[in-house]
Amino acid sequence: GKPGARAEVSVEEAADLLYGLLSPELYLLFVRERGWTRERWEQWVGDTLRAQLCTVAGNR
């Protein structure tokens, strides 16, 4: 089961999103190369994952 997950998002697609968005390469690009703070990246990645994967994106 995927409690709270959007029905149209397959397990494979969810895994791809998690793999890509939580990759060390993306983190380093935003934080080291683009100058984002760790906190800003954490907020962005959390918001992005909620919007892509969850039925209610605003819940935290």
Phi, psi and omega per residue, in radians:
G1 nan 2.780 3.104
K2 -2.262 1.236 -3.095
P3 -0.990 2.264 3.121
G4 1.398 -0.049 -3.099
A5 -1.539 2.634 3.057
R6 -1.147 2.289 -3.072
A7 -1.078 -0.587 -3.072
E8 -1.358 -0.117 3.121
V9 -1.622 2.028 3.138
S10 -1.272 2.856 3.082
V11 -1.056 -0.696 -3.131
E12 -1.135 -0.738 3.127
E13 -1.159 -0.712 3.097
A14 -1.058 -0.751 3.116
A15 -1.098 -0.724 3.109
D16 -1.075 -0.777 3.130
L17 -1.089 -0.793 3.119
L18 -1.093 -0.805 -3.131
Y19 -1.039 -0.803 -3.099
G20 -1.259 -0.862 -3.055
L21 -1.249 -0.495 -3.121
L22 -1.715 0.210 -3.125
S23 -1.227 2.539 3.081
P24 -1.040 -0.581 -3.120
E25 -1.109 -0.766 3.140
L26 -1.175 -0.737 3.083
Y27 -0.993 -0.866 -3.113
L28 -1.129 -0.630 3.089
L29 -1.044 -0.862 -3.100
F30 -1.251 -0.779 -3.026
V31 -1.428 -0.905 -3.073
R32 -1.379 -0.834 -3.039
E33 -1.431 -0.668 -3.062
R34 -1.734 -0.121 3.038
G35 1.420 0.254 3.089
W36 -1.207 2.627 2.999
T37 -1.372 2.805 3.070
R38 -1.029 -0.716 -3.125
E39 -1.106 -0.722 3.121
R40 -1.112 -0.759 3.118
W41 -1.098 -0.781 3.122
E42 -1.030 -0.757 3.125
Q43 -1.107 -0.819 -3.130
W44 -1.091 -0.833 -3.085
V45 -1.171 -0.656 3.079
G46 -1.118 -0.802 3.107
D47 -1.074 -0.743 -3.115
T48 -1.149 -0.784 3.127
L49 -1.130 -0.738 3.097
R50 -1.054 -0.773 -3.126
A51 -1.119 -0.635 -3.085
Q52 -1.453 -0.521 -2.959
L53 -1.957 -0.429 -2.970
C54 -1.835 2.644 3.135
T55 -1.247 -0.550 3.128
V56 -2.111 1.661 -3.030
A57 -1.164 -0.435 -3.069
G58 -1.397 -0.239 -3.107
N59 -1.263 2.405 3.103
R60 -2.263 nan nan
